[in-house]
């Protein structure tokens, strides 16, 4: 079972990106039982949890992204999305999805670069 992330890219400050994650190999019922999250990592720093979403779409966000990012999920297709608006240079990182307990294998992530 491994997440496959996509949707990253280079964007100017104030711009938007939509990230997607497909959890390959997961049984739907198992995926639906998990709280899923998006994480990000800057080189030399620890991976940071930025947003989570429960099976019933209750969400939570790190203070640094609250009001700008929106997490959503498609349980039938085992996907998780992250809509990122009003991006800032400090959002530059590699973004990953995983369960909130990090019990899935890590994918390759998707690079987000925000220029000032």
Sine and cosine of phi, psi and omega as CSV:
sin_phi,cos_phi,sin_psi,cos_psi,sin_omega,cos_omega
0.00,0.00,0.85,-0.53,-0.05,-1.00
-0.54,-0.84,0.75,-0.66,0.12,-0.99
-0.95,0.33,0.56,-0.83,0.09,-1.00
-0.82,-0.57,0.93,-0.37,-0.08,-1.00
-0.99,-0.10,0.51,-0.86,0.05,-1.00
-0.44,-0.90,0.20,-0.98,0.11,-0.99
0.97,-0.26,-0.07,1.00,0.01,-1.00
-0.95,0.30,0.08,-1.00,0.01,-1.00
0.21,-0.98,-0.19,-0.98,0.02,-1.00
-0.97,-0.23,0.76,-0.64,-0.04,-1.00
-0.59,-0.81,0.48,-0.88,0.06,-1.00
-0.98,0.19,0.41,-0.91,0.08,-1.00
-0.81,0.59,0.68,-0.73,-0.07,-1.00
1.00,-0.05,-0.21,0.98,-0.01,-1.00
-0.99,0.14,-0.08,-1.00,-0.07,-1.00
-0.73,-0.69,0.47,-0.88,0.15,-0.99
-0.60,-0.80,0.44,-0.90,0.08,-1.00
-0.83,-0.55,0.90,-0.44,0.01,-1.00
-1.00,-0.06,0.54,-0.84,0.06,-1.00
-0.76,-0.65,0.50,-0.87,0.02,-1.00
-0.68,-0.73,0.81,-0.59,0.09,-1.00
-0.94,-0.35,0.80,-0.59,-0.02,-1.00
-1.00,-0.02,0.99,-0.12,-0.10,-0.99
-0.97,0.24,0.72,-0.69,0.09,-1.00
1.00,0.03,-0.04,1.00,-0.05,-1.00
-1.00,0.10,0.63,-0.78,0.18,-0.98
-0.96,0.27,0.68,-0.73,-0.12,-0.99
-0.83,0.56,-0.68,0.73,-0.04,-1.00
-0.90,0.43,-0.58,0.82,0.04,-1.00
-0.93,0.36,-0.72,0.70,0.04,-1.00
-0.85,0.53,-0.70,0.72,-0.05,-1.00
-0.91,0.41,-0.38,0.93,-0.01,-1.00
-0.99,0.16,-0.20,0.98,-0.12,-0.99
-0.99,-0.13,0.61,-0.79,0.27,-0.96
-0.98,0.20,0.85,-0.53,-0.04,-1.00
-0.97,-0.22,0.46,-0.89,-0.04,-1.00
-0.59,-0.81,0.33,-0.94,0.18,-0.98
-0.95,-0.32,0.69,-0.72,0.01,-1.00
-0.85,-0.52,0.32,-0.95,0.14,-0.99
-0.61,-0.79,0.44,-0.90,-0.05,-1.00
-0.62,-0.78,0.76,-0.65,0.13,-0.99
-0.98,-0.20,0.63,-0.78,-0.01,-1.00
-0.79,0.62,0.74,-0.67,0.03,-1.00
1.00,0.06,-0.05,1.00,0.00,-1.00
-0.85,-0.52,0.32,-0.95,0.02,-1.00
-0.96,0.29,0.44,-0.90,0.06,-1.00
-0.92,0.39,0.73,-0.68,-0.10,-0.99
-0.92,-0.39,0.72,-0.69,0.07,-1.00
-0.99,0.13,0.82,-0.57,-0.06,-1.00
-0.94,-0.34,-0.41,0.91,-0.02,-1.00
-0.34,-0.94,0.56,-0.83,0.09,-1.00
-0.73,-0.69,0.37,-0.93,0.02,-1.00
-0.53,-0.85,0.74,-0.67,0.03,-1.00
-1.00,0.09,0.10,-1.00,0.04,-1.00
-0.83,0.56,-0.58,0.81,-0.03,-1.00
-1.00,-0.06,0.23,0.97,0.09,-1.00
0.94,0.33,0.43,0.90,0.25,-0.97
-0.96,0.28,0.72,-0.70,-0.12,-0.99
-0.85,-0.52,0.36,-0.93,0.08,-1.00
-0.52,-0.85,0.51,-0.86,-0.10,-0.99
-0.68,-0.74,0.51,-0.86,0.18,-0.98
-0.92,0.40,0.53,-0.85,-0.02,-1.00
-0.83,0.56,-0.55,0.84,-0.08,-1.00
-0.92,0.39,-0.33,0.94,-0.05,-1.00
-0.87,-0.49,-0.08,1.00,-0.06,-1.00
-0.86,0.51,0.74,-0.68,-0.01,-1.00
1.00,0.02,-0.20,0.98,-0.02,-1.00
-0.89,-0.45,-0.55,0.83,-0.03,-1.00
-0.96,-0.29,0.54,-0.84,0.07,-1.00
-0.71,-0.70,0.84,-0.54,0.04,-1.00
-0.99,-0.13,0.59,-0.80,0.05,-1.00
-0.55,-0.83,0.25,-0.97,0.00,-1.00
-0.61,-0.79,0.46,-0.89,0.06,-1.00
-0.86,-0.51,1.00,-0.09,-0.11,-0.99
-0.90,0.43,-0.61,0.79,-0.04,-1.00
-0.89,0.46,-0.56,0.83,-0.04,-1.00
-0.96,-0.28,0.11,0.99,0.08,-1.00
0.84,0.55,0.76,0.66,0.00,-1.00
-0.83,-0.55,0.47,-0.88,0.09,-1.00
-0.75,-0.66,0.66,-0.75,-0.03,-1.00
-0.84,-0.54,0.39,-0.92,0.10,-1.00
-0.68,-0.73,0.94,-0.33,0.09,-1.00
-1.00,0.03,0.85,-0.53,-0.07,-1.00
-0.88,-0.47,0.90,-0.44,0.01,-1.00
-0.91,-0.42,0.31,-0.95,0.02,-1.00
0.75,0.66,0.78,0.63,-0.06,-1.00
-0.91,0.42,0.54,-0.84,-0.01,-1.00
-0.86,-0.51,0.42,-0.91,0.04,-1.00
-0.80,0.60,-0.55,0.84,-0.01,-1.00
-0.95,0.30,-0.09,1.00,0.13,-0.99
-0.99,0.12,-0.11,0.99,0.01,-1.00
-0.88,0.48,0.83,-0.56,-0.06,-1.00
-0.03,-1.00,0.13,-0.99,0.23,-0.97
-1.00,-0.04,0.78,-0.63,-0.06,-1.00
-0.97,-0.26,0.69,-0.72,-0.03,-1.00
-0.77,-0.64,0.45,-0.89,0.21,-0.98
-0.90,-0.44,0.45,-0.89,0.00,-1.00
-0.21,-0.98,0.09,-1.00,0.14,-0.99
-0.95,0.32,0.26,-0.97,-0.01,-1.00
-0.92,0.38,-0.35,0.94,0.05,-1.00
-1.00,-0.08,0.03,1.00,0.06,-1.00
0.87,0.49,0.58,0.81,-0.07,-1.00
-1.00,-0.05,0.08,1.00,0.12,-0.99
-0.99,-0.13,0.36,-0.93,0.12,-0.99
-0.90,0.43,0.58,-0.81,0.03,-1.00
-0.97,0.23,0.68,-0.74,0.11,-0.99
-0.99,0.14,-0.16,-0.99,0.00,-1.00
-0.99,0.16,-0.27,0.96,-0.01,-1.00
0.98,0.20,0.09,-1.00,0.05,-1.00
-0.69,-0.72,0.76,-0.65,-0.10,-1.00
-0.99,0.17,0.77,-0.64,0.12,-0.99
-0.89,-0.45,0.83,-0.56,0.03,-1.00
-0.82,-0.58,0.83,-0.55,-0.02,-1.00
-0.91,-0.41,0.88,-0.47,-0.01,-1.00
-1.00,-0.05,0.52,-0.86,-0.02,-1.00
-1.00,0.02,0.00,0.00,0.00,0.00
